[in-house]
Amino acid sequence: MRGLFVAASLAALTAGSAHAFDWSSNSYGHDAEAWWGVVADAGRFCRFSTSVDADGVNGSANAGPFRRLGGAMGGSAAEADGVFELDIQDPSTDTVRGARVDTNFGYSVCNFQFDVEARSDNGGLEYDGTWTTSDPDFVQTIPYSVAFNFGGHSGSAPISTSWTDLASGIEPTAALFRFRLNVRPIRNRLMLQGAYEDFLQVRMSPSV
């Protein structure tokens, strides 16, 4: 029985050795310290908050759809679009009185260096042409200016039909975006009966 037990034990040891790891085929570094980089990429973005409120003098701002020149509807409050409504006919003289509307776009954000630009279709409030006249006492186009403040960064410019930089090279910022539309009074011109209209665009875009 003793001889049988020894034989069985040797057989078990031999079987176990057949499945052991071949350490001679493994490779090693010079220490037990591993260095790994950890990376993740985020795409760039700029977004206006859709939480919009406004205050002004002789004007207001209403978030929601707008009517583009020519009658086509567009925009939505979900994209921070809307309409500036100005009450600029002086009730005493029928000339252009001043107006100002300040619009706050909640907590807006841009996560890369960017510029703030503005443009409009008409470069001012243009009379819709219901009545035609060559009389220079009537105003055909009413100019206005725009300005912004975003986390301490600010700029302003008269509106024009081409994209105009209000500020450039702004660092990534997350803050209240405050936008102002300002109409200066025109005391030496009368307003024609009918609508004065423009289509304004404001954007934050990557700095080149």
C-alpha positions as CSV (number, residue, x, y, z in Angstrom):
1,M,0.0,0.0,0.0
2,R,2.9,2.4,0.8
3,G,4.4,1.8,-2.6
4,L,1.2,2.5,-4.3
5,F,0.7,5.8,-2.4
6,V,4.1,7.1,-3.4
7,A,3.4,6.3,-7.1
8,A,0.1,8.0,-7.0
9,S,1.6,11.2,-5.4
10,L,4.3,11.4,-8.1
11,A,1.7,11.0,-10.8
12,A,-0.3,13.9,-9.4
13,L,2.9,16.1,-9.2
14,T,3.8,15.3,-12.8
15,A,0.3,16.1,-14.1
16,G,0.3,19.5,-12.3
17,S,3.7,20.5,-13.7
18,A,2.4,19.9,-17.2
19,H,0.0,22.9,-16.9
20,A,2.3,25.3,-15.1
21,F,3.0,28.8,-16.7
22,D,6.1,29.0,-18.8
23,W,7.9,31.9,-17.1
24,S,10.7,31.8,-19.7
25,S,8.3,33.2,-22.4
26,N,7.1,36.2,-20.3
27,S,8.6,39.7,-20.7
28,Y,9.1,42.4,-18.0
29,G,9.8,46.0,-17.6
30,H,12.5,47.3,-15.2
31,D,10.2,48.1,-12.3
32,A,6.6,47.6,-11.0
33,E,5.5,51.1,-11.9
34,A,3.2,51.8,-14.8
35,W,2.6,55.2,-16.4
36,W,-0.6,55.8,-18.6
37,G,-2.0,58.9,-20.1
38,V,-5.7,59.5,-19.6
39,V,-7.5,61.5,-22.3
40,A,-11.0,62.6,-23.3
41,D,-12.1,65.0,-26.0
42,A,-14.9,67.6,-25.8
43,G,-16.3,69.3,-28.9
44,R,-16.5,73.1,-28.9
45,F,-19.9,74.8,-28.4
46,C,-21.5,78.2,-27.9
47,R,-25.1,78.4,-26.6
48,F,-27.5,81.2,-25.6
49,S,-29.7,80.4,-22.7
50,T,-33.4,80.1,-23.5
51,S,-34.2,81.8,-20.2
52,V,-34.9,85.3,-21.6
53,D,-36.1,88.4,-19.8
54,A,-36.1,92.0,-20.9
55,D,-36.6,95.6,-19.8
56,G,-36.5,98.8,-21.7
57,V,-37.7,102.3,-22.5
58,N,-40.2,102.7,-25.4
59,G,-39.6,99.1,-26.3
60,S,-39.8,95.4,-25.3
61,A,-38.5,92.0,-26.3
62,N,-40.7,88.9,-26.7
63,A,-39.1,85.5,-27.0
64,G,-40.7,83.2,-29.7
65,P,-41.3,83.1,-33.5
66,F,-40.5,86.1,-35.6
67,R,-41.6,87.2,-39.1
68,R,-38.7,87.7,-41.5
69,L,-38.8,90.4,-44.1
70,G,-41.1,89.2,-46.9
71,G,-43.5,87.5,-44.5
72,A,-41.8,84.1,-43.8
73,M,-42.1,82.9,-40.2
74,G,-39.1,81.5,-38.3
75,G,-37.4,81.0,-35.0
76,S,-38.7,79.8,-31.6
77,A,-38.2,80.6,-27.9
78,A,-36.5,77.2,-27.7
79,E,-33.6,78.7,-29.7
80,A,-33.5,82.1,-27.9
81,D,-35.2,83.8,-30.9
82,G,-37.8,86.5,-30.7
83,V,-39.0,90.0,-31.6
84,F,-38.0,93.5,-30.5
85,E,-41.1,95.7,-30.4
86,L,-40.3,99.4,-30.4
87,D,-42.7,102.3,-29.7
88,I,-40.6,105.1,-31.3
89,Q,-43.2,107.5,-32.8
90,D,-43.2,110.6,-30.6
91,P,-46.9,111.3,-29.7
92,S,-46.3,115.0,-29.6
93,T,-44.1,115.6,-32.7
94,D,-44.5,112.4,-34.8
95,T,-40.7,112.3,-35.1
96,V,-38.5,109.4,-33.9
97,R,-38.1,109.3,-30.2
98,G,-35.3,107.2,-28.5
99,A,-35.7,103.7,-27.4
100,R,-33.7,101.1,-25.5
101,V,-34.3,97.4,-24.9
102,D,-32.0,95.3,-22.6
103,T,-32.4,91.5,-23.1
104,N,-30.9,89.0,-20.7
105,F,-30.1,85.5,-22.1
106,G,-29.8,83.6,-18.8
107,Y,-26.6,81.6,-18.2
108,S,-25.0,81.4,-21.6
109,V,-21.8,79.7,-22.4
110,C,-18.9,79.4,-24.9
111,N,-16.2,76.8,-24.2
112,F,-13.5,78.1,-26.6
113,Q,-12.1,81.5,-27.6
114,F,-14.8,83.3,-29.6
115,D,-16.0,86.6,-31.2
116,V,-19.4,88.3,-30.8
117,E,-20.8,89.7,-34.1
118,A,-24.0,91.3,-35.3
119,R,-25.6,92.1,-38.6
120,S,-29.0,92.9,-40.0
121,D,-30.8,92.7,-43.4
122,N,-31.5,96.4,-43.7
123,G,-28.8,98.0,-41.6
124,G,-31.5,99.8,-39.7
125,L,-35.3,100.0,-39.4
126,E,-36.4,100.5,-43.0
127,Y,-39.8,101.7,-44.0
128,D,-41.9,99.0,-45.7
129,G,-42.9,101.2,-48.6
130,T,-46.6,101.5,-48.0
131,W,-46.3,105.2,-49.1
132,T,-43.7,106.6,-51.3
133,T,-42.4,110.2,-51.1
134,S,-39.4,112.1,-52.2
135,D,-39.9,114.6,-49.4
136,P,-36.8,114.6,-47.2
137,D,-38.7,115.6,-44.1
138,F,-39.8,112.0,-43.8
139,V,-37.4,109.3,-42.5
140,Q,-37.0,106.2,-44.6
141,T,-34.4,104.3,-42.5
142,I,-34.0,104.6,-38.8
143,P,-30.5,103.6,-37.6
144,Y,-29.8,101.8,-34.3
145,S,-26.9,100.3,-32.4
146,V,-26.3,97.1,-30.5
147,A,-24.2,96.3,-27.5
148,F,-23.5,93.4,-25.3
149,N,-21.9,92.4,-21.9
150,F,-20.9,88.8,-21.2
151,G,-19.1,87.9,-18.1
152,G,-17.3,91.3,-18.0
153,H,-16.5,91.3,-21.8
154,S,-18.4,94.0,-23.7
155,G,-18.6,95.8,-27.0
156,S,-20.9,97.9,-29.2
157,A,-21.4,99.1,-32.8
158,P,-23.9,100.7,-35.1
159,I,-25.9,97.9,-36.9
160,S,-25.0,97.3,-40.6
161,T,-25.8,94.8,-43.3
162,S,-22.4,93.1,-42.9
163,W,-21.1,91.1,-40.0
164,T,-19.5,93.5,-37.5
165,D,-17.3,92.5,-34.6
166,L,-18.6,93.7,-31.3
167,A,-15.6,92.0,-29.5
168,S,-13.1,89.4,-30.5
169,G,-10.7,86.9,-28.9
170,I,-12.9,86.4,-25.8
171,E,-11.8,83.6,-23.4
172,P,-14.1,80.7,-22.7
173,T,-17.0,82.2,-20.6
174,A,-20.1,81.1,-18.9
175,A,-22.3,84.0,-17.6
176,L,-25.4,86.1,-18.1
177,F,-25.4,87.4,-21.7
178,R,-26.9,90.9,-21.7
179,F,-27.8,92.4,-25.1
180,R,-28.9,96.0,-25.8
181,L,-30.7,97.5,-28.8
182,N,-30.6,101.3,-28.8
183,V,-32.4,103.8,-31.1
184,R,-31.3,107.4,-30.9
185,P,-34.0,110.1,-31.4
186,I,-34.3,111.8,-34.8
187,R,-36.0,115.2,-34.1
188,N,-35.7,116.6,-37.6
189,R,-37.5,113.8,-39.5
190,L,-41.2,112.7,-39.5
191,M,-42.3,109.1,-39.5
192,L,-44.3,107.7,-42.4
193,Q,-47.5,105.8,-41.7
194,G,-46.8,102.1,-41.8
195,A,-44.2,99.6,-40.6
196,Y,-40.4,100.1,-40.1
197,E,-38.7,96.7,-40.1
198,D,-35.4,94.9,-39.9
199,F,-34.1,91.4,-39.3
200,L,-31.3,91.3,-36.7
201,Q,-28.8,88.4,-36.1
202,V,-26.4,88.1,-33.2
203,R,-23.9,85.3,-32.9
204,M,-20.9,84.0,-30.9
205,S,-18.4,82.3,-33.3
206,P,-14.9,80.7,-33.1
207,S,-12.0,83.2,-33.2
208,V,-9.9,82.5,-36.2
